[in-house]
Amino acid sequence: MRALARAIDNLDLPAVEKIAEESQEDPFEVLISTMLSAQTRDPVTAAASARLFRVARTPQTLAKLTARQIQRLIYPVSFYRHKAKHVRETCRILVDRYGGRVPGTMEELLALPGVGRKTANLVLILSFKSLKNICVDTHVHRISNRLGWVTTRTPDETEQALYKATHPRWWPYINLYLVTWGQNVCRPVYPRCGDCVIYDECARVGVTREGATTAPSPRPSAPDSARGTRAGTRRRSARRAAV
């Protein structure tokens, strides 16, 4: 885990992590962007979230939009019609039941339309600074099984297994580490195993053919001190956890 924390330092953050930093971990923006991100590529999630938040940045304003308006703003995210309906219903609940605030418990978040454990865990980690949650998406589920950390069939099973298989110090960062690594090196098809910093510790479960060895190109990245008071917070925290 320490090796991964160092290896991702200059790689692009996942879309929702970027949105969280740019919005100063605003719970509403993290919630909605995570809902949009399901089964959607990061560039599409980022663009759709930006369009939506330019028009409506609060539950009150977003709840006033029609489902058709939301659909046009978030297209082409996957299942955009269903997501538009869920986003609108969620905003109405936030306004009517919570005074426009995002609730901060797993039970309350799971009661919102379209919100599953992945979304709820990421909101709790990014916006409520929870140290007791693990966010498991398809990358985390896939890579955890490939590494041999767990043997599970679903992301929910993986989440519960990871609580037993990993030290609590890593829980808030597992998603950041594995999603970033999964997007750049440990890809679903033809993973670049020769570039992997934890190659010697990986069981490579299910890997039948490896991709070409080409070290991931670090994106130009400003020093943390140049990114604002909030920007870079997750990177710094992830680094400290690795010390």
C-alpha positions in Angstrom: 0.0 0.0 0.0 2.9 2.4 0.7 4.3 1.7 -2.7 1.0 2.6 -4.3 0.7 5.8 -2.3 4.0 6.9 -3.7 3.4 5.7 -7.2 0.1 7.6 -7.8 1.6 10.9 -6.6 1.9 12.5 -10.0 -1.0 10.7 -11.8 -4.3 12.3 -12.5 -6.8 12.0 -9.6 -10.1 10.3 -10.4 -12.9 12.6 -11.5 -14.9 12.7 -8.2 -11.7 13.3 -6.2 -10.9 16.3 -8.4 -14.5 17.7 -8.0 -14.2 17.2 -4.3 -11.0 19.2 -4.1 -12.3 22.0 -6.4 -15.5 22.3 -4.4 -13.7 22.1 -1.0 -15.3 18.8 -0.3 -18.8 20.1 -0.7 -21.1 17.2 0.3 -23.7 18.0 -2.3 -21.3 18.2 -5.2 -19.6 15.0 -4.1 -22.9 13.2 -3.8 -24.3 14.3 -7.2 -21.1 13.8 -9.1 -20.6 10.3 -7.6 -24.2 9.4 -8.6 -23.4 10.5 -12.2 -20.1 8.6 -12.2 -21.6 5.1 -12.0 -20.5 3.1 -15.1 -19.3 6.3 -16.7 -15.8 7.3 -17.8 -14.1 10.0 -15.8 -13.9 12.7 -18.6 -17.7 12.2 -19.2 -18.4 12.5 -15.5 -16.3 15.6 -15.1 -17.9 17.4 -18.1 -21.5 16.4 -17.1 -21.0 17.5 -13.5 -19.5 20.9 -14.6 -22.5 21.5 -16.9 -25.0 20.6 -14.2 -23.3 22.7 -11.5 -23.1 25.7 -13.7 -26.9 25.7 -13.9 -27.7 24.5 -10.4 -25.3 24.2 -7.5 -27.6 23.6 -4.6 -30.4 21.1 -3.8 -32.9 23.9 -3.9 -32.0 25.1 -7.4 -31.5 21.6 -8.8 -34.8 20.4 -7.5 -36.6 23.1 -9.5 -35.3 21.7 -12.8 -37.3 19.2 -14.7 -36.1 15.7 -15.3 -35.8 16.6 -19.0 -33.6 19.6 -18.3 -31.3 17.5 -16.1 -31.1 14.8 -18.8 -29.9 17.4 -21.3 -27.3 18.7 -18.9 -25.8 15.3 -17.9 -26.0 13.5 -21.2 -24.0 11.3 -22.3 -23.4 9.7 -18.8 -24.6 6.1 -18.7 -28.3 5.6 -17.8 -28.7 9.4 -17.9 -32.5 9.2 -17.9 -32.6 7.1 -14.7 -29.9 9.3 -13.1 -31.7 12.5 -13.9 -34.8 11.1 -12.1 -32.8 10.0 -9.1 -30.9 13.3 -8.9 -34.1 15.3 -8.9 -35.8 13.1 -6.4 -32.7 13.1 -4.1 -32.6 16.9 -4.2 -36.3 17.2 -3.3 -35.7 14.9 -0.3 -32.6 16.9 0.8 -34.7 20.1 0.7 -37.8 18.6 2.3 -36.3 16.4 4.9 -32.8 17.8 5.6 -33.2 21.5 5.1 -31.0 21.3 1.9 -28.1 19.5 3.6 -26.6 16.2 2.8 -27.0 13.7 5.7 -23.8 12.3 7.2 -24.8 8.7 8.1 -24.7 5.6 6.0 -28.3 4.8 6.8 -29.6 8.2 5.7 -27.5 8.2 2.5 -28.7 4.8 1.4 -32.3 5.9 1.7 -31.7 8.5 -1.1 -32.8 7.4 -4.6 -30.0 6.0 -6.7 -27.5 5.9 -3.8 -25.7 2.7 -3.1 -22.8 1.8 -0.8 -20.2 3.0 -3.2 -21.7 6.5 -3.3 -22.5 6.7 0.4 -19.0 5.6 1.4 -17.3 8.1 -0.9 -19.4 10.9 0.4 -18.6 10.0 4.0 -14.9 9.7 3.2 -14.5 12.8 1.1 -17.0 15.2 2.7 -17.3 14.0 6.3 -13.7 12.8 6.7 -14.7 9.3 7.8 -11.8 7.1 8.6 -14.0 4.0 9.0 -15.3 3.5 5.5 -13.9 1.8 2.4 -15.4 2.8 -1.0 -15.5 -0.1 -3.4 -16.2 0.5 -7.1 -15.5 -1.7 -10.1 -11.7 -0.9 -10.0 -11.4 -1.6 -6.3 -13.4 -4.8 -6.6 -11.4 -6.0 -9.7 -8.0 -5.2 -8.4 -8.5 -6.5 -4.9 -9.4 -9.8 -6.4 -6.6 -9.7 -8.9 -4.1 -9.0 -6.1 -5.4 -11.9 -4.1 -6.4 -9.8 -1.2 -10.0 -11.1 -1.4 -12.0 -13.7 -3.2 -15.4 -12.1 -3.8 -18.1 -11.9 -6.4 -19.6 -8.4 -5.8 -18.4 -5.0 -4.8 -20.4 -5.2 -1.6 -18.8 -8.5 -0.7 -15.4 -7.0 -1.5 -16.0 -4.0 0.9 -16.8 -6.3 3.8 -13.8 -8.6 3.0 -11.4 -5.6 2.8 -12.3 -4.5 6.3 -10.9 -7.8 7.5 -8.0 -8.0 5.0 -6.5 -4.5 5.4 -5.4 -2.3 8.2 -7.8 0.5 9.2 -5.2 3.2 8.5 -5.6 2.4 4.7 -9.4 2.3 4.6 -10.1 6.0 3.5 -7.4 5.7 0.8 -8.0 2.3 -0.8 -10.3 3.8 -3.4 -7.9 6.6 -4.2 -5.0 4.2 -4.6 -6.6 1.4 -6.6 -8.8 3.6 -8.8 -5.9 5.7 -9.8 -3.7 2.7 -10.4 -6.4 0.8 -12.2 -6.9 3.7 -14.6 -3.3 4.0 -15.5 -1.5 0.6 -15.0 -3.7 -2.2 -13.6 -6.2 -2.1 -16.4 -9.0 -4.6 -16.9 -7.6 -5.9 -20.1 -3.9 -6.3 -20.7 -2.7 -4.8 -17.5 0.8 -3.4 -17.6 2.2 -5.7 -15.0 5.8 -4.9 -15.9 5.2 -1.3 -14.7 3.5 -2.3 -11.5 5.2 -1.3 -8.2 3.6 -4.2 -6.4 4.2 -6.8 -9.1 6.1 -9.1 -6.7 3.2 -9.0 -4.2 0.4 -9.6 -6.8 -1.2 -13.0 -7.3 -2.3 -11.8 -10.8 -5.6 -13.8 -10.5 -7.3 -14.0 -13.8 -4.5 -12.3 -15.8 -3.8 -14.4 -18.9 -2.0 -11.8 -21.0 -0.1 -8.7 -19.9 0.1 -5.4 -21.8 3.2 -3.7 -23.1 5.5 -2.3 -20.5 5.4 1.4 -20.8 5.8 3.4 -17.6 2.8 5.7 -17.0 3.5 9.3 -18.0 3.2 11.6 -15.0 0.9 14.5 -15.8 2.4 18.0 -15.2 1.4 18.8 -11.6 1.8 21.9 -9.5 3.2 21.5 -6.0 0.6 21.1 -3.3 1.4 24.6 -2.0 0.4 26.0 -5.3 -3.0 24.3 -5.5 -4.8 26.3 -2.8 -5.5 25.6 0.8 -7.8 22.6 0.0 -6.4 21.3 -3.3 -3.9 18.5 -2.7 -5.4 17.6 0.7 -6.1 14.0 -0.3 -2.7 13.5 -1.8 -1.0 14.9 1.3 -3.2 12.7 3.6 -2.5 9.6 1.4 1.2 10.3 1.6 1.1 10.7 5.4 -0.7 7.4 5.7 2.2 5.8 3.9 4.9 7.1 6.2 
